[in-house]
Amino acid sequence: MFRCPFCHGTEWTNVLDSLTLIIEGKTITINNIPAKQCESCGETFHDAKAGRYIDEEVARQLGKTIK
């Protein structure tokens, strides 16, 4: 069972998260990122699949390819 590293909660809700990043002077917004949110403290966590999605979206919005 995964425990929240912030509050040690064990109950999670599936959510769709959004991130806004500034990379190379460009503001990038990524929506609909699958995530889990701790029901106790509200902290949001992304798994490896979501991390790949974020990387791909950043590259796409910057007009680059991922190797």
Sine and cosine of phi, psi and omega as CSV:
sin_phi,cos_phi,sin_psi,cos_psi,sin_omega,cos_omega
0.00,0.00,0.76,-0.65,0.00,-1.00
-0.99,0.15,0.76,-0.65,0.06,-1.00
-0.95,-0.31,0.63,-0.78,0.06,-1.00
-0.89,0.46,0.79,-0.61,0.00,-1.00
-0.94,0.33,-0.20,0.98,-0.01,-1.00
-1.00,-0.05,-0.73,0.68,-0.08,-1.00
-0.86,-0.51,-0.08,1.00,-0.02,-1.00
0.94,0.35,0.30,0.95,0.07,-1.00
-0.91,0.41,0.37,-0.93,-0.04,-1.00
-0.82,-0.58,0.02,1.00,-0.02,-1.00
-0.97,-0.25,0.73,-0.69,-0.10,-1.00
-0.78,-0.63,0.50,-0.87,0.10,-1.00
-0.85,-0.53,0.69,-0.72,0.10,-0.99
-0.97,0.23,0.76,-0.65,-0.02,-1.00
-0.69,-0.73,0.24,-0.97,0.18,-0.98
-0.94,-0.33,0.88,-0.48,-0.11,-0.99
-0.99,-0.17,0.25,-0.97,0.10,-0.99
-0.75,-0.66,0.56,-0.83,0.08,-1.00
-0.77,-0.63,0.62,-0.79,0.16,-0.99
-0.84,-0.54,0.83,-0.55,-0.06,-1.00
-0.82,-0.57,0.46,-0.89,0.15,-0.99
-0.90,-0.43,0.92,-0.40,-0.03,-1.00
-0.77,-0.64,0.78,-0.63,-0.02,-1.00
0.80,0.60,0.58,0.82,0.02,-1.00
0.98,0.20,0.04,1.00,-0.02,-1.00
-0.94,-0.33,0.73,-0.69,0.05,-1.00
-0.99,0.11,0.82,-0.58,-0.04,-1.00
-0.87,-0.50,0.79,-0.62,0.08,-1.00
-0.91,-0.42,0.76,-0.65,0.03,-1.00
-0.86,-0.52,0.83,-0.56,-0.03,-1.00
-0.93,-0.37,0.23,-0.97,0.11,-0.99
0.86,0.52,0.70,0.72,0.05,-1.00
-1.00,0.02,0.87,-0.49,0.03,-1.00
-0.89,0.45,0.72,-0.70,-0.03,-1.00
-0.47,-0.88,0.19,-0.98,0.13,-0.99
-0.91,-0.42,0.67,-0.75,-0.01,-1.00
-0.86,-0.50,0.77,-0.64,0.03,-1.00
-0.91,0.41,0.79,-0.62,0.00,-1.00
-0.96,0.28,-0.32,0.95,-0.01,-1.00
-0.99,0.12,-0.74,0.68,-0.11,-0.99
-0.89,-0.46,-0.20,0.98,0.05,-1.00
1.00,0.06,0.01,1.00,0.03,-1.00
-0.90,0.44,0.61,-0.79,-0.06,-1.00
-0.93,-0.37,0.66,-0.75,-0.04,-1.00
-0.79,-0.61,0.65,-0.76,0.05,-1.00
-0.94,-0.34,0.64,-0.77,0.07,-1.00
-1.00,0.03,-0.04,-1.00,-0.06,-1.00
-0.88,0.47,-0.61,0.79,0.01,-1.00
-0.89,0.45,-0.68,0.74,0.04,-1.00
-0.91,0.42,-0.60,0.80,0.04,-1.00
-0.88,0.48,-0.65,0.76,0.06,-1.00
-0.91,0.42,-0.65,0.76,0.04,-1.00
-0.87,0.49,-0.69,0.73,0.02,-1.00
-0.88,0.47,-0.74,0.68,0.02,-1.00
-0.85,0.53,-0.70,0.71,-0.01,-1.00
-0.90,0.43,-0.66,0.75,0.00,-1.00
-0.93,0.37,-0.64,0.77,0.06,-1.00
-0.88,0.48,-0.74,0.67,0.01,-1.00
-0.87,0.49,-0.70,0.71,-0.02,-1.00
-0.88,0.48,-0.71,0.70,-0.04,-1.00
-0.95,0.32,-0.38,0.93,0.07,-1.00
-1.00,-0.04,-0.05,1.00,0.01,-1.00
0.96,0.29,0.52,0.86,-0.02,-1.00
-0.88,-0.47,0.20,-0.98,0.06,-1.00
-0.90,-0.43,0.47,-0.88,0.04,-1.00
-0.99,-0.11,0.73,-0.68,0.01,-1.00
-1.00,-0.04,0.00,0.00,0.00,0.00
